[in-house]
Structure formats: C-alpha cells, structure tokens
C-alpha cells in the first residue's frame, strides 16, 4: 500500500499515555487512530442523514445505547486502573 509522509505534533502527555508498543511504532498508532476517526465520521454522517429524514432520535430511543456506552467506558476505566496498579506494584 502506498503511504503519504506527513509531519505531526503530538502532545507529550498523550505520547506518555500510549503503551510502549504503540510508542515504538507511531505511524501504525496514527493510522489506527485515523481509521477510527474515519469510521466515526462515517457513522455520524449516517445518523445525520437518518435524522434529516426522520427527525432527531428521542431520549427513549437513545437510552439503551447511552447505557451501553457508559458501561463500556466504566469497564475500560477499571481495566486501565488495574493495569496502572500492576505497573505501580512492579507486577507484569
């Protein structure tokens, strides 16, 4: 696959929060992040198209998805906290 070389500026704190594996290959990390952003933009476009035709989603329609997102975020935060605690304790 052909690639395009670009220069980017990265916040040092963001860089520090990446895993050593991601820091070792920043090009792959940036590509992964851009793929996620492109997918998000595509999803946002679909929602906008649907809402333009049918009107905005109601709170009742959105509730199960918001609950699932909050639950997933909470689980991820717990996992990150546990990983940080293991690193702090010097565990693998």
PyMOL Python script that loads the backbone (N, CA, C, O; Angstrom):
from pymol import cmd

cmd.read_pdbstr("""\
ATOM      1  N   UNK A   1       0.840  -1.172   0.000  1.00  0.00           N
ATOM      2  CA  UNK A   1       0.000   0.000   0.000  1.00  0.00           C
ATOM      3  C   UNK A   1       0.890   1.241   0.000  1.00  0.00           C
ATOM      4  O   UNK A   1       1.867   1.321   0.744  1.00  0.00           O
ATOM      5  N   UNK A   2       0.540   2.193  -0.835  1.00  0.00           N
ATOM      6  CA  UNK A   2       1.284   3.450  -0.883  1.00  0.00           C
ATOM      7  C   UNK A   2       0.973   4.268   0.367  1.00  0.00           C
ATOM      8  O   UNK A   2      -0.142   4.234   0.887  1.00  0.00           O
ATOM      9  N   UNK A   3       1.957   4.987   0.830  1.00  0.00           N
ATOM     10  CA  UNK A   3       1.770   5.823   2.018  1.00  0.00           C
ATOM     11  C   UNK A   3       2.109   7.268   1.685  1.00  0.00           C
ATOM     12  O   UNK A   3       2.762   7.556   0.682  1.00  0.00           O
ATOM     13  N   UNK A   4       1.654   8.164   2.541  1.00  0.00           N
ATOM     14  CA  UNK A   4       1.938   9.592   2.412  1.00  0.00           C
ATOM     15  C   UNK A   4       2.641  10.025   3.685  1.00  0.00           C
ATOM     16  O   UNK A   4       2.144   9.786   4.786  1.00  0.00           O
ATOM     17  N   UNK A   5       3.788  10.656   3.540  1.00  0.00           N
ATOM     18  CA  UNK A   5       4.543  11.103   4.709  1.00  0.00           C
ATOM     19  C   UNK A   5       4.071  12.496   5.106  1.00  0.00           C
ATOM     20  O   UNK A   5       4.012  13.405   4.278  1.00  0.00           O
ATOM     21  N   UNK A   6       3.733  12.649   6.395  1.00  0.00           N
ATOM     22  CA  UNK A   6       3.289  13.927   6.938  1.00  0.00           C
ATOM     23  C   UNK A   6       4.015  14.168   8.256  1.00  0.00           C
ATOM     24  O   UNK A   6       4.490  13.232   8.900  1.00  0.00           O
ATOM     25  N   UNK A   7       4.093  15.417   8.640  1.00  0.00           N
ATOM     26  CA  UNK A   7       4.672  15.777   9.927  1.00  0.00           C
ATOM     27  C   UNK A   7       3.528  16.079  10.890  1.00  0.00           C
ATOM     28  O   UNK A   7       2.589  16.792  10.539  1.00  0.00           O
ATOM     29  N   UNK A   8       3.609  15.535  12.101  1.00  0.00           N
ATOM     30  CA  UNK A   8       2.574  15.792  13.104  1.00  0.00           C
ATOM     31  C   UNK A   8       3.228  16.217  14.411  1.00  0.00           C
ATOM     32  O   UNK A   8       4.385  15.893  14.681  1.00  0.00           O
ATOM     33  N   UNK A   9       2.475  16.940  15.207  1.00  0.00           N
ATOM     34  CA  UNK A   9       2.917  17.340  16.536  1.00  0.00           C
ATOM     35  C   UNK A   9       2.056  16.592  17.536  1.00  0.00           C
ATOM     36  O   UNK A   9       0.830  16.592  17.431  1.00  0.00           O
ATOM     37  N   UNK A  10       2.697  15.955  18.508  1.00  0.00           N
ATOM     38  CA  UNK A  10       1.985  15.127  19.479  1.00  0.00           C
ATOM     39  C   UNK A  10       2.193  15.699  20.871  1.00  0.00           C
ATOM     40  O   UNK A  10       3.318  15.994  21.273  1.00  0.00           O
ATOM     41  N   UNK A  11       1.104  15.851  21.597  1.00  0.00           N
ATOM     42  CA  UNK A  11       1.149  16.307  22.983  1.00  0.00           C
ATOM     43  C   UNK A  11       1.977  15.293  23.787  1.00  0.00           C
ATOM     44  O   UNK A  11       1.679  14.100  23.740  1.00  0.00           O
ATOM     45  N   UNK A  12       3.001  15.733  24.518  1.00  0.00           N
ATOM     46  CA  UNK A  12       3.846  14.806  25.271  1.00  0.00           C
ATOM     47  C   UNK A  12       3.063  13.936  26.251  1.00  0.00           C
ATOM     48  O   UNK A  12       3.412  12.774  26.460  1.00  0.00           O
ATOM     49  N   UNK A  13       2.013  14.483  26.851  1.00  0.00           N
ATOM     50  CA  UNK A  13       1.224  13.691  27.795  1.00  0.00           C
ATOM     51  C   UNK A  13       0.482  12.568  27.078  1.00  0.00           C
ATOM     52  O   UNK A  13       0.380  11.455  27.595  1.00  0.00           O
ATOM     53  N   UNK A  14      -0.031  12.860  25.896  1.00  0.00           N
ATOM     54  CA  UNK A  14      -0.710  11.826  25.108  1.00  0.00           C
ATOM     55  C   UNK A  14       0.287  10.732  24.748  1.00  0.00           C
ATOM     56  O   UNK A  14      -0.021   9.545  24.859  1.00  0.00           O
ATOM     57  N   UNK A  15       1.460  11.125  24.323  1.00  0.00           N
ATOM     58  CA  UNK A  15       2.505  10.162  23.971  1.00  0.00           C
ATOM     59  C   UNK A  15       2.870   9.294  25.171  1.00  0.00           C
ATOM     60  O   UNK A  15       3.039   8.082  25.036  1.00  0.00           O
ATOM     61  N   UNK A  16       2.991   9.910  26.336  1.00  0.00           N
ATOM     62  CA  UNK A  16       3.356   9.173  27.550  1.00  0.00           C
ATOM     63  C   UNK A  16       2.288   8.161  27.942  1.00  0.00           C
ATOM     64  O   UNK A  16       2.594   7.140  28.557  1.00  0.00           O
ATOM     65  N   UNK A  17       1.034   8.440  27.589  1.00  0.00           N
ATOM     66  CA  UNK A  17      -0.057   7.544  27.965  1.00  0.00           C
ATOM     67  C   UNK A  17      -0.177   6.339  27.042  1.00  0.00           C
ATOM     68  O   UNK A  17      -0.900   5.391  27.352  1.00  0.00           O
ATOM     69  N   UNK A  18       0.527   6.365  25.907  1.00  0.00           N
ATOM     70  CA  UNK A  18       0.488   5.223  24.997  1.00  0.00           C
ATOM     71  C   UNK A  18       1.308   4.072  25.554  1.00  0.00           C
ATOM     72  O   UNK A  18       2.250   4.274  26.320  1.00  0.00           O
ATOM     73  N   UNK A  19       0.937   2.872  25.160  1.00  0.00           N
ATOM     74  CA  UNK A  19       1.715   1.699  25.558  1.00  0.00           C
ATOM     75  C   UNK A  19       3.081   1.757  24.870  1.00  0.00           C
ATOM     76  O   UNK A  19       3.224   2.408  23.835  1.00  0.00           O
ATOM     77  N   UNK A  20       4.078   1.086  25.435  1.00  0.00           N
ATOM     78  CA  UNK A  20       5.399   1.067  24.796  1.00  0.00           C
ATOM     79  C   UNK A  20       5.338   0.540  23.356  1.00  0.00           C
ATOM     80  O   UNK A  20       6.077   1.006  22.490  1.00  0.00           O
ATOM     81  N   UNK A  21       4.460  -0.425  23.109  1.00  0.00           N
ATOM     82  CA  UNK A  21       4.332  -0.985  21.760  1.00  0.00           C
ATOM     83  C   UNK A  21       3.836   0.075  20.775  1.00  0.00           C
ATOM     84  O   UNK A  21       4.324   0.160  19.648  1.00  0.00           O
ATOM     85  N   UNK A  22       2.869   0.875  21.207  1.00  0.00           N
ATOM     86  CA  UNK A  22       2.342   1.933  20.327  1.00  0.00           C
ATOM     87  C   UNK A  22       3.389   3.025  20.118  1.00  0.00           C
ATOM     88  O   UNK A  22       3.531   3.549  19.013  1.00  0.00           O
ATOM     89  N   UNK A  23       4.121   3.368  21.179  1.00  0.00           N
ATOM     90  CA  UNK A  23       5.160   4.400  21.045  1.00  0.00           C
ATOM     91  C   UNK A  23       6.261   3.935  20.100  1.00  0.00           C
ATOM     92  O   UNK A  23       6.871   4.752  19.410  1.00  0.00           O
ATOM     93  N   UNK A  24       6.521   2.633  20.062  1.00  0.00           N
ATOM     94  CA  UNK A  24       7.581   2.101  19.208  1.00  0.00           C
ATOM     95  C   UNK A  24       7.235   2.227  17.725  1.00  0.00           C
ATOM     96  O   UNK A  24       8.130   2.292  16.883  1.00  0.00           O
ATOM     97  N   UNK A  25       5.941   2.262  17.402  1.00  0.00           N
ATOM     98  CA  UNK A  25       5.522   2.387  16.003  1.00  0.00           C
ATOM     99  C   UNK A  25       4.421   3.439  15.911  1.00  0.00           C
ATOM    100  O   UNK A  25       3.240   3.115  15.781  1.00  0.00           O
ATOM    101  N   UNK A  26       4.828   4.694  15.980  1.00  0.00           N
ATOM    102  CA  UNK A  26       3.853   5.789  15.966  1.00  0.00           C
ATOM    103  C   UNK A  26       3.077   5.860  14.655  1.00  0.00           C
ATOM    104  O   UNK A  26       1.913   6.259  14.654  1.00  0.00           O
ATOM    105  N   UNK A  27       3.693   5.485  13.555  1.00  0.00           N
ATOM    106  CA  UNK A  27       2.970   5.508  12.280  1.00  0.00           C
ATOM    107  C   UNK A  27       1.768   4.582  12.334  1.00  0.00           C
ATOM    108  O   UNK A  27       0.680   4.948  11.890  1.00  0.00           O
ATOM    109  N   UNK A  28       1.956   3.390  12.871  1.00  0.00           N
ATOM    110  CA  UNK A  28       0.836   2.448  12.992  1.00  0.00           C
ATOM    111  C   UNK A  28      -0.214   2.989  13.951  1.00  0.00           C
ATOM    112  O   UNK A  28      -1.412   2.859  13.696  1.00  0.00           O
ATOM    113  N   UNK A  29       0.224   3.596  15.056  1.00  0.00           N
ATOM    114  CA  UNK A  29      -0.720   4.154  16.028  1.00  0.00           C
ATOM    115  C   UNK A  29      -1.542   5.278  15.405  1.00  0.00           C
ATOM    116  O   UNK A  29      -2.751   5.359  15.619  1.00  0.00           O
ATOM    117  N   UNK A  30      -0.887   6.143  14.634  1.00  0.00           N
ATOM    118  CA  UNK A  30      -1.600   7.242  13.976  1.00  0.00           C
ATOM    119  C   UNK A  30      -2.578   6.686  12.948  1.00  0.00           C
ATOM    120  O   UNK A  30      -3.713   7.154  12.860  1.00  0.00           O
ATOM    121  N   UNK A  31      -2.151   5.693  12.169  1.00  0.00           N
ATOM    122  CA  UNK A  31      -3.054   5.074  11.192  1.00  0.00           C
ATOM    123  C   UNK A  31      -4.265   4.455  11.873  1.00  0.00           C
ATOM    124  O   UNK A  31      -5.390   4.616  11.401  1.00  0.00           O
ATOM    125  N   UNK A  32      -4.046   3.748  12.981  1.00  0.00           N
ATOM    126  CA  UNK A  32      -5.166   3.149  13.725  1.00  0.00           C
ATOM    127  C   UNK A  32      -6.135   4.228  14.195  1.00  0.00           C
ATOM    128  O   UNK A  32      -7.350   4.086  14.059  1.00  0.00           O
ATOM    129  N   UNK A  33      -5.583   5.309  14.749  1.00  0.00           N
ATOM    130  CA  UNK A  33      -6.429   6.398  15.251  1.00  0.00           C
ATOM    131  C   UNK A  33      -7.212   7.055  14.116  1.00  0.00           C
ATOM    132  O   UNK A  33      -8.392   7.368  14.274  1.00  0.00           O
ATOM    133  N   UNK A  34      -6.561   7.263  12.978  1.00  0.00           N
ATOM    134  CA  UNK A  34      -7.246   7.886  11.844  1.00  0.00           C
ATOM    135  C   UNK A  34      -8.328   6.973  11.269  1.00  0.00           C
ATOM    136  O   UNK A  34      -9.369   7.450  10.819  1.00  0.00           O
ATOM    137  N   UNK A  35      -8.082   5.655  11.282  1.00  0.00           N
ATOM    138  CA  UNK A  35      -9.126   4.720  10.843  1.00  0.00           C
ATOM    139  C   UNK A  35     -10.349   4.818  11.750  1.00  0.00           C
ATOM    140  O   UNK A  35     -11.485   4.824  11.273  1.00  0.00           O
ATOM    141  N   UNK A  36     -10.112   4.895  13.055  1.00  0.00           N
ATOM    142  CA  UNK A  36     -11.224   5.031  13.999  1.00  0.00           C
ATOM    143  C   UNK A  36     -11.976   6.340  13.771  1.00  0.00           C
ATOM    144  O   UNK A  36     -13.207   6.360  13.794  1.00  0.00           O
ATOM    145  N   UNK A  37     -11.246   7.430  13.551  1.00  0.00           N
ATOM    146  CA  UNK A  37     -11.895   8.721  13.288  1.00  0.00           C
ATOM    147  C   UNK A  37     -12.703   8.687  11.993  1.00  0.00           C
ATOM    148  O   UNK A  37     -13.804   9.235  11.932  1.00  0.00           O
ATOM    149  N   UNK A  38     -12.158   8.047  10.961  1.00  0.00           N
ATOM    150  CA  UNK A  38     -12.884   7.947   9.693  1.00  0.00           C
ATOM    151  C   UNK A  38     -14.165   7.141   9.874  1.00  0.00           C
ATOM    152  O   UNK A  38     -15.206   7.498   9.323  1.00  0.00           O
ATOM    153  N   UNK A  39     -14.095   6.054  10.645  1.00  0.00           N
ATOM    154  CA  UNK A  39     -15.289   5.245  10.911  1.00  0.00           C
ATOM    155  C   UNK A  39     -16.314   6.048  11.703  1.00  0.00           C
ATOM    156  O   UNK A  39     -17.512   5.973  11.428  1.00  0.00           O
ATOM    157  N   UNK A  40     -15.850   6.811  12.680  1.00  0.00           N
ATOM    158  CA  UNK A  40     -16.749   7.646  13.474  1.00  0.00           C
ATOM    159  C   UNK A  40     -17.431   8.695  12.597  1.00  0.00           C
ATOM    160  O   UNK A  40     -18.636   8.921  12.713  1.00  0.00           O
ATOM    161  N   UNK A  41     -16.660   9.328  11.728  1.00  0.00           N
ATOM    162  CA  UNK A  41     -17.243  10.326  10.832  1.00  0.00           C
ATOM    163  C   UNK A  41     -18.284   9.701   9.905  1.00  0.00           C
ATOM    164  O   UNK A  41     -19.316  10.313   9.630  1.00  0.00           O
ATOM    165  N   UNK A  42     -18.018   8.486   9.422  1.00  0.00           N
ATOM    166  CA  UNK A  42     -18.986   7.795   8.562  1.00  0.00           C
ATOM    167  C   UNK A  42     -20.268   7.505   9.336  1.00  0.00           C
ATOM    168  O   UNK A  42     -21.368   7.675   8.811  1.00  0.00           O
ATOM    169  N   UNK A  43     -20.123   7.066  10.588  1.00  0.00           N
ATOM    170  CA  UNK A  43     -21.300   6.793  11.417  1.00  0.00           C
ATOM    171  C   UNK A  43     -22.075   8.077  11.696  1.00  0.00           C
ATOM    172  O   UNK A  43     -23.305   8.084  11.644  1.00  0.00           O
ATOM    173  N   UNK A  44     -21.364   9.159  11.991  1.00  0.00           N
ATOM    174  CA  UNK A  44     -22.031  10.436  12.245  1.00  0.00           C
ATOM    175  C   UNK A  44     -22.788  10.911  11.008  1.00  0.00           C
ATOM    176  O   UNK A  44     -23.867  11.491  11.123  1.00  0.00           O
ATOM    177  N   UNK A  45     -22.235  10.672   9.849  1.00  0.00           N
ATOM    178  CA  UNK A  45     -22.894  11.048   8.603  1.00  0.00           C
ATOM    179  C   UNK A  45     -24.182  10.251   8.411  1.00  0.00           C
ATOM    180  O   UNK A  45     -25.199  10.803   7.989  1.00  0.00           O
ATOM    181  N   UNK A  46     -24.140   8.949   8.721  1.00  0.00           N
ATOM    182  CA  UNK A  46     -25.342   8.116   8.616  1.00  0.00           C
ATOM    183  C   UNK A  46     -26.430   8.595   9.569  1.00  0.00           C
ATOM    184  O   UNK A  46     -27.602   8.666   9.199  1.00  0.00           O
ATOM    185  N   UNK A  47     -26.038   8.922  10.793  1.00  0.00           N
ATOM    186  CA  UNK A  47     -27.010   9.415  11.779  1.00  0.00           C
ATOM    187  C   UNK A  47     -27.614  10.732  11.296  1.00  0.00           C
ATOM    188  O   UNK A  47     -28.826  10.932  11.383  1.00  0.00           O
ATOM    189  N   UNK A  48     -26.774  11.625  10.789  1.00  0.00           N
ATOM    190  CA  UNK A  48     -27.266  12.918  10.303  1.00  0.00           C
ATOM    191  C   UNK A  48     -28.252  12.732   9.151  1.00  0.00           C
ATOM    192  O   UNK A  48     -29.274  13.414   9.087  1.00  0.00           O
ATOM    193  N   UNK A  49     -27.941  11.806   8.243  1.00  0.00           N
ATOM    194  CA  UNK A  49     -28.849  11.534   7.125  1.00  0.00           C
ATOM    195  C   UNK A  49     -30.183  10.994   7.637  1.00  0.00           C
ATOM    196  O   UNK A  49     -31.247  11.422   7.189  1.00  0.00           O
ATOM    197  N   UNK A  50     -30.118  10.053   8.579  1.00  0.00           N
ATOM    198  CA  UNK A  50     -31.342   9.460   9.120  1.00  0.00           C
ATOM    199  C   UNK A  50     -32.174  10.526   9.822  1.00  0.00           C
ATOM    200  O   UNK A  50     -33.386  10.610   9.622  1.00  0.00           O
ATOM    201  N   UNK A  51     -31.515  11.338  10.646  1.00  0.00           N
ATOM    202  CA  UNK A  51     -32.236  12.377  11.382  1.00  0.00           C
ATOM    203  C   UNK A  51     -32.820  13.435  10.445  1.00  0.00           C
ATOM    204  O   UNK A  51     -33.880  13.992  10.731  1.00  0.00           O
ATOM    205  N   UNK A  52     -32.147  13.717   9.342  1.00  0.00           N
ATOM    206  CA  UNK A  52     -32.674  14.685   8.379  1.00  0.00           C
ATOM    207  C   UNK A  52     -33.982  14.180   7.775  1.00  0.00           C
ATOM    208  O   UNK A  52     -34.874  14.966   7.455  1.00  0.00           O
ATOM    209  N   UNK A  53     -34.084  12.870   7.624  1.00  0.00           N
ATOM    210  CA  UNK A  53     -35.290  12.282   7.036  1.00  0.00           C
ATOM    211  C   UNK A  53     -36.378  12.011   8.070  1.00  0.00           C
ATOM    212  O   UNK A  53     -37.562  12.193   7.785  1.00  0.00           O
ATOM    213  N   UNK A  54     -35.985  11.576   9.277  1.00  0.00           N
ATOM    214  CA  UNK A  54     -36.952  11.105  10.274  1.00  0.00           C
ATOM    215  C   UNK A  54     -37.059  11.980  11.516  1.00  0.00           C
ATOM    216  O   UNK A  54     -37.929  11.752  12.356  1.00  0.00           O
ATOM    217  N   UNK A  55     -36.199  12.965  11.643  1.00  0.00           N
ATOM    218  CA  UNK A  55     -36.180  13.775  12.854  1.00  0.00           C
ATOM    219  C   UNK A  55     -35.184  13.216  13.848  1.00  0.00           C
ATOM    220  O   UNK A  55     -34.706  12.092  13.690  1.00  0.00           O
ATOM    221  N   UNK A  56     -34.866  13.994  14.875  1.00  0.00           N
ATOM    222  CA  UNK A  56     -33.860  13.550  15.849  1.00  0.00           C
ATOM    223  C   UNK A  56     -34.330  12.335  16.646  1.00  0.00           C
ATOM    224  O   UNK A  56     -35.526  12.128  16.853  1.00  0.00           O
ATOM    225  N   UNK A  57     -33.359  11.543  17.086  1.00  0.00           N
ATOM    226  CA  UNK A  57     -33.661  10.410  17.954  1.00  0.00           C
ATOM    227  C   UNK A  57     -34.201  10.934  19.277  1.00  0.00           C
ATOM    228  O   UNK A  57     -33.791  11.994  19.750  1.00  0.00           O
ATOM    229  N   UNK A  58     -35.119  10.189  19.864  1.00  0.00           N
ATOM    230  CA  UNK A  58     -35.654  10.568  21.174  1.00  0.00           C
ATOM    231  C   UNK A  58     -34.734  10.036  22.262  1.00  0.00           C
ATOM    232  O   UNK A  58     -33.917   9.147  22.020  1.00  0.00           O
ATOM    233  N   UNK A  59     -34.874  10.586  23.463  1.00  0.00           N
ATOM    234  CA  UNK A  59     -34.096  10.088  24.600  1.00  0.00           C
ATOM    235  C   UNK A  59     -34.396   8.614  24.843  1.00  0.00           C
ATOM    236  O   UNK A  59     -33.503   7.838  25.186  1.00  0.00           O
ATOM    237  N   UNK A  60     -35.651   8.236  24.665  1.00  0.00           N
ATOM    238  CA  UNK A  60     -36.045   6.834  24.865  1.00  0.00           C
ATOM    239  C   UNK A  60     -35.333   5.920  23.858  1.00  0.00           C
ATOM    240  O   UNK A  60     -34.895   4.827  24.216  1.00  0.00           O
ATOM    241  N   UNK A  61     -35.221   6.359  22.620  1.00  0.00           N
ATOM    242  CA  UNK A  61     -34.532   5.563  21.600  1.00  0.00           C
ATOM    243  C   UNK A  61     -33.038   5.466  21.884  1.00  0.00           C
ATOM    244  O   UNK A  61     -32.421   4.432  21.630  1.00  0.00           O
ATOM    245  N   UNK A  62     -32.459   6.533  22.407  1.00  0.00           N
ATOM    246  CA  UNK A  62     -31.017   6.571  22.654  1.00  0.00           C
ATOM    247  C   UNK A  62     -30.600   5.908  23.960  1.00  0.00           C
ATOM    248  O   UNK A  62     -29.452   5.482  24.093  1.00  0.00           O
ATOM    249  N   UNK A  63     -31.511   5.812  24.926  1.00  0.00           N
ATOM    250  CA  UNK A  63     -31.172   5.340  26.277  1.00  0.00           C
ATOM    251  C   UNK A  63     -30.372   4.040  26.300  1.00  0.00           C
ATOM    252  O   UNK A  63     -29.344   3.996  26.976  1.00  0.00           O
ATOM    253  N   UNK A  64     -30.785   2.968  25.594  1.00  0.00           N
ATOM    254  CA  UNK A  64     -30.004   1.728  25.688  1.00  0.00           C
ATOM    255  C   UNK A  64     -28.580   1.875  25.160  1.00  0.00           C
ATOM    256  O   UNK A  64     -27.660   1.233  25.668  1.00  0.00           O
ATOM    257  N   UNK A  65     -28.395   2.713  24.148  1.00  0.00           N
ATOM    258  CA  UNK A  65     -27.065   2.896  23.579  1.00  0.00           C
ATOM    259  C   UNK A  65     -26.180   3.734  24.497  1.00  0.00           C
ATOM    260  O   UNK A  65     -24.982   3.482  24.624  1.00  0.00           O
ATOM    261  N   UNK A  66     -26.785   4.729  25.130  1.00  0.00           N
ATOM    262  CA  UNK A  66     -26.034   5.547  26.088  1.00  0.00           C
ATOM    263  C   UNK A  66     -25.622   4.698  27.283  1.00  0.00           C
ATOM    264  O   UNK A  66     -24.489   4.797  27.753  1.00  0.00           O
ATOM    265  N   UNK A  67     -26.534   3.866  27.775  1.00  0.00           N
ATOM    266  CA  UNK A  67     -26.210   2.983  28.899  1.00  0.00           C
ATOM    267  C   UNK A  67     -25.084   2.031  28.531  1.00  0.00           C
ATOM    268  O   UNK A  67     -24.175   1.809  29.331  1.00  0.00           O
ATOM    269  N   UNK A  68     -25.133   1.467  27.330  1.00  0.00           N
ATOM    270  CA  UNK A  68     -24.075   0.551  26.892  1.00  0.00           C
ATOM    271  C   UNK A  68     -22.737   1.278  26.775  1.00  0.00           C
ATOM    272  O   UNK A  68     -21.699   0.727  27.142  1.00  0.00           O
ATOM    273  N   UNK A  69     -22.754   2.509  26.268  1.00  0.00           N
ATOM    274  CA  UNK A  69     -21.520   3.279  26.133  1.00  0.00           C
ATOM    275  C   UNK A  69     -20.936   3.626  27.495  1.00  0.00           C
ATOM    276  O   UNK A  69     -19.724   3.540  27.694  1.00  0.00           O
ATOM    277  N   UNK A  70     -21.788   4.015  28.429  1.00  0.00           N
ATOM    278  CA  UNK A  70     -21.325   4.343  29.782  1.00  0.00           C
ATOM    279  C   UNK A  70     -20.747   3.100  30.449  1.00  0.00           C
ATOM    280  O   UNK A  70     -19.701   3.166  31.095  1.00  0.00           O
ATOM    281  N   UNK A  71     -21.424   1.974  30.293  1.00  0.00           N
ATOM    282  CA  UNK A  71     -20.941   0.718  30.876  1.00  0.00           C
ATOM    283  C   UNK A  71     -19.582   0.336  30.279  1.00  0.00           C
ATOM    284  O   UNK A  71     -18.668  -0.046  31.010  1.00  0.00           O
ATOM    285  N   UNK A  72     -19.450   0.438  28.956  1.00  0.00           N
ATOM    286  CA  UNK A  72     -18.185   0.099  28.300  1.00  0.00           C
ATOM    287  C   UNK A  72     -17.067   1.027  28.759  1.00  0.00           C
ATOM    288  O   UNK A  72     -15.946   0.578  29.000  1.00  0.00           O
ATOM    289  N   UNK A  73     -17.364   2.307  28.880  1.00  0.00           N
ATOM    290  CA  UNK A  73     -16.359   3.271  29.335  1.00  0.00           C
ATOM    291  C   UNK A  73     -15.939   2.970  30.769  1.00  0.00           C
ATOM    292  O   UNK A  73     -14.753   3.037  31.093  1.00  0.00           O
ATOM    293  N   UNK A  74     -16.889   2.643  31.622  1.00  0.00           N
ATOM    294  CA  UNK A  74     -16.576   2.311  33.019  1.00  0.00           C
ATOM    295  C   UNK A  74     -15.704   1.072  33.096  1.00  0.00           C
ATOM    296  O   UNK A  74     -14.743   1.027  33.865  1.00  0.00           O
ATOM    297  N   UNK A  75     -16.039   0.062  32.296  1.00  0.00           N
ATOM    298  CA  UNK A  75     -15.243  -1.168  32.289  1.00  0.00           C
ATOM    299  C   UNK A  75     -13.829  -0.885  31.806  1.00  0.00           C
ATOM    300  O   UNK A  75     -12.864  -1.414  32.359  1.00  0.00           O
ATOM    301  N   UNK A  76     -13.700  -0.056  30.779  1.00  0.00           N
ATOM    302  CA  UNK A  76     -12.380   0.289  30.253  1.00  0.00           C
ATOM    303  C   UNK A  76     -11.575   1.057  31.294  1.00  0.00           C
ATOM    304  O   UNK A  76     -10.381   0.805  31.461  1.00  0.00           O
ATOM    305  N   UNK A  77     -12.210   1.983  31.991  1.00  0.00           N
ATOM    306  CA  UNK A  77     -11.511   2.753  33.023  1.00  0.00           C
ATOM    307  C   UNK A  77     -11.016   1.840  34.138  1.00  0.00           C
ATOM    308  O   UNK A  77      -9.913   2.028  34.651  1.00  0.00           O
ATOM    309  N   UNK A  78     -11.819   0.861  34.513  1.00  0.00           N
ATOM    310  CA  UNK A  78     -11.403  -0.084  35.556  1.00  0.00           C
ATOM    311  C   UNK A  78     -10.211  -0.908  35.076  1.00  0.00           C
ATOM    312  O   UNK A  78      -9.278  -1.154  35.840  1.00  0.00           O
ATOM    313  N   UNK A  79     -10.240  -1.331  33.821  1.00  0.00           N
ATOM    314  CA  UNK A  79      -9.147  -2.118  33.276  1.00  0.00           C
ATOM    315  C   UNK A  79      -7.855  -1.295  33.251  1.00  0.00           C
ATOM    316  O   UNK A  79      -6.791  -1.801  33.607  1.00  0.00           O
ATOM    317  N   UNK A  80      -7.945  -0.044  32.835  1.00  0.00           N
ATOM    318  CA  UNK A  80      -6.769   0.832  32.799  1.00  0.00           C
ATOM    319  C   UNK A  80      -6.240   1.061  34.208  1.00  0.00           C
ATOM    320  O   UNK A  80      -5.028   1.050  34.423  1.00  0.00           O
ATOM    321  N   UNK A  81      -7.136   1.269  35.170  1.00  0.00           N
ATOM    322  CA  UNK A  81      -6.721   1.476  36.561  1.00  0.00           C
ATOM    323  C   UNK A  81      -6.018   0.237  37.107  1.00  0.00           C
ATOM    324  O   UNK A  81      -5.010   0.351  37.804  1.00  0.00           O
ATOM    325  N   UNK A  82      -6.543  -0.939  36.795  1.00  0.00           N
ATOM    326  CA  UNK A  82      -5.909  -2.181  37.252  1.00  0.00           C
ATOM    327  C   UNK A  82      -4.526  -2.349  36.632  1.00  0.00           C
ATOM    328  O   UNK A  82      -3.583  -2.748  37.314  1.00  0.00           O
ATOM    329  N   UNK A  83      -4.402  -2.043  35.332  1.00  0.00           N
ATOM    330  CA  UNK A  83      -3.096  -2.134  34.671  1.00  0.00           C
ATOM    331  C   UNK A  83      -2.106  -1.160  35.305  1.00  0.00           C
ATOM    332  O   UNK A  83      -0.944  -1.507  35.515  1.00  0.00           O
ATOM    333  N   UNK A  84      -2.555   0.045  35.607  1.00  0.00           N
ATOM    334  CA  UNK A  84      -1.685   1.041  36.237  1.00  0.00           C
ATOM    335  C   UNK A  84      -1.245   0.579  37.618  1.00  0.00           C
ATOM    336  O   UNK A  84      -0.091   0.770  38.000  1.00  0.00           O
ATOM    337  N   UNK A  85      -2.154  -0.022  38.364  1.00  0.00           N
ATOM    338  CA  UNK A  85      -1.815  -0.515  39.703  1.00  0.00           C
ATOM    339  C   UNK A  85      -0.781  -1.632  39.616  1.00  0.00           C
ATOM    340  O   UNK A  85       0.141  -1.688  40.429  1.00  0.00           O
ATOM    341  N   UNK A  86      -0.931  -2.523  38.634  1.00  0.00           N
ATOM    342  CA  UNK A  86       0.057  -3.596  38.454  1.00  0.00           C
ATOM    343  C   UNK A  86       1.429  -3.018  38.113  1.00  0.00           C
ATOM    344  O   UNK A  86       2.447  -3.480  38.629  1.00  0.00           O
ATOM    345  N   UNK A  87       1.454  -2.000  37.239  1.00  0.00           N
ATOM    346  CA  UNK A  87       2.737  -1.369  36.897  1.00  0.00           C
ATOM    347  C   UNK A  87       3.333  -0.692  38.122  1.00  0.00           C
ATOM    348  O   UNK A  87       4.539  -0.780  38.350  1.00  0.00           O
ATOM    349  N   UNK A  88       2.509  -0.020  38.910  1.00  0.00           N
ATOM    350  CA  UNK A  88       2.963   0.669  40.112  1.00  0.00           C
ATOM    351  C   UNK A  88       3.579  -0.320  41.094  1.00  0.00           C
ATOM    352  O   UNK A  88       4.585  -0.024  41.738  1.00  0.00           O
ATOM    353  N   UNK A  89       2.967  -1.495  41.202  1.00  0.00           N
ATOM    354  CA  UNK A  89       3.458  -2.525  42.126  1.00  0.00           C
ATOM    355  C   UNK A  89       4.631  -3.308  41.551  1.00  0.00           C
ATOM    356  O   UNK A  89       5.225  -4.138  42.239  1.00  0.00           O
ATOM    357  N   UNK A  90       4.964  -3.045  40.288  1.00  0.00           N
ATOM    358  CA  UNK A  90       6.069  -3.761  39.664  1.00  0.00           C
ATOM    359  C   UNK A  90       5.687  -5.136  39.172  1.00  0.00           C
ATOM    360  O   UNK A  90       6.556  -5.971  38.920  1.00  0.00           O
ATOM    361  N   UNK A  91       4.402  -5.380  39.032  1.00  0.00           N
ATOM    362  CA  UNK A  91       3.925  -6.667  38.533  1.00  0.00           C
ATOM    363  C   UNK A  91       3.901  -6.623  37.013  1.00  0.00           C
ATOM    364  O   UNK A  91       3.925  -5.550  36.409  1.00  0.00           O
ATOM    365  N   UNK A  92       3.854  -7.790  36.408  1.00  0.00           N
ATOM    366  CA  UNK A  92       3.833  -7.890  34.940  1.00  0.00           C
ATOM    367  C   UNK A  92       2.644  -7.231  34.396  1.00  0.00           C
ATOM    368  O   UNK A  92       2.452  -7.211  33.180  1.00  0.00           O
TER     369      UNK A  92
END
""", "prot")
cmd.dss("prot")
cmd.show_as("cartoon", "prot")
cmd.util.cbc("prot")
cmd.orient("prot")
